[in-house]
Amino acid sequence: MPAAHLNAPAHPAVIARHAYDPDAAEEYLVLGPNGVPTWTADLRGATAFASMREATRAALRLPGAGRAFGLPLSAELAVCGVH
């Protein structure tokens, strides 16, 4: 692995999943104090991970039926209009 990747700055990220209802918003992962995952439509309540790598790693550990994925927090905040 090139050394440039080892010193890259971390960018906060969240984990999201698409809702099955076409009229519903995306849902974001909230990890409780005991590590139990729940889902919310409120981006401000979502668990923020230190980097896309950490968010992706956590998403891959979730049950496969959820089809969750990591998203850069800054881009998601811009799209949702949350500041």
Contacts in CASP RR format, 6 or more apart in sequence:
PFRMAT RR
TARGET T0000
AUTHOR 0000-0000-0000
METHOD contacts of the structure
MODEL  1
MPAAHLNAPAHPAVIARHAYDPDAAEEYLVLGPNGVPTWTADLRGATAFA
SMREATRAALRLPGAGRAFGLPLSAELAVCGVH
10 50 0 8 1.000
10 51 0 8 1.000
11 51 0 8 1.000
11 52 0 8 1.000
11 72 0 8 1.000
11 73 0 8 1.000
11 74 0 8 1.000
12 48 0 8 1.000
12 49 0 8 1.000
12 50 0 8 1.000
12 51 0 8 1.000
12 72 0 8 1.000
12 73 0 8 1.000
12 74 0 8 1.000
13 48 0 8 1.000
13 49 0 8 1.000
13 51 0 8 1.000
13 52 0 8 1.000
13 54 0 8 1.000
13 55 0 8 1.000
13 56 0 8 1.000
13 70 0 8 1.000
13 71 0 8 1.000
13 72 0 8 1.000
13 73 0 8 1.000
14 28 0 8 1.000
14 29 0 8 1.000
14 43 0 8 1.000
14 46 0 8 1.000
14 47 0 8 1.000
14 48 0 8 1.000
14 49 0 8 1.000
14 55 0 8 1.000
14 70 0 8 1.000
14 71 0 8 1.000
14 73 0 8 1.000
14 76 0 8 1.000
15 28 0 8 1.000
15 29 0 8 1.000
15 46 0 8 1.000
15 47 0 8 1.000
15 49 0 8 1.000
15 55 0 8 1.000
15 58 0 8 1.000
15 59 0 8 1.000
15 62 0 8 1.000
15 68 0 8 1.000
15 69 0 8 1.000
15 70 0 8 1.000
15 71 0 8 1.000
16 26 0 8 1.000
16 27 0 8 1.000
16 28 0 8 1.000
16 29 0 8 1.000
16 46 0 8 1.000
16 68 0 8 1.000
16 69 0 8 1.000
16 70 0 8 1.000
16 71 0 8 1.000
16 76 0 8 1.000
17 26 0 8 1.000
17 27 0 8 1.000
17 29 0 8 1.000
17 39 0 8 1.000
17 66 0 8 1.000
17 67 0 8 1.000
17 68 0 8 1.000
17 69 0 8 1.000
18 26 0 8 1.000
18 27 0 8 1.000
18 67 0 8 1.000
19 25 0 8 1.000
19 26 0 8 1.000
19 27 0 8 1.000
24 41 0 8 1.000
25 41 0 8 1.000
26 41 0 8 1.000
27 39 0 8 1.000
27 40 0 8 1.000
27 41 0 8 1.000
28 39 0 8 1.000
28 40 0 8 1.000
28 41 0 8 1.000
28 42 0 8 1.000
28 43 0 8 1.000
28 45 0 8 1.000
28 46 0 8 1.000
28 47 0 8 1.000
29 37 0 8 1.000
29 38 0 8 1.000
29 39 0 8 1.000
29 46 0 8 1.000
29 47 0 8 1.000
29 58 0 8 1.000
29 59 0 8 1.000
29 62 0 8 1.000
29 68 0 8 1.000
30 37 0 8 1.000
30 38 0 8 1.000
30 39 0 8 1.000
30 40 0 8 1.000
30 45 0 8 1.000
30 46 0 8 1.000
30 47 0 8 1.000
31 37 0 8 1.000
31 47 0 8 1.000
31 58 0 8 1.000
32 38 0 8 1.000
32 47 0 8 1.000
37 62 0 8 1.000
40 46 0 8 1.000
43 76 0 8 1.000
43 77 0 8 1.000
43 80 0 8 1.000
43 82 0 8 1.000
44 82 0 8 1.000
48 73 0 8 1.000
49 55 0 8 1.000
49 58 0 8 1.000
52 70 0 8 1.000
52 72 0 8 1.000
55 70 0 8 1.000
55 71 0 8 1.000
56 69 0 8 1.000
56 70 0 8 1.000
59 68 0 8 1.000
59 69 0 8 1.000
59 70 0 8 1.000
62 68 0 8 1.000
77 83 0 8 1.000
END
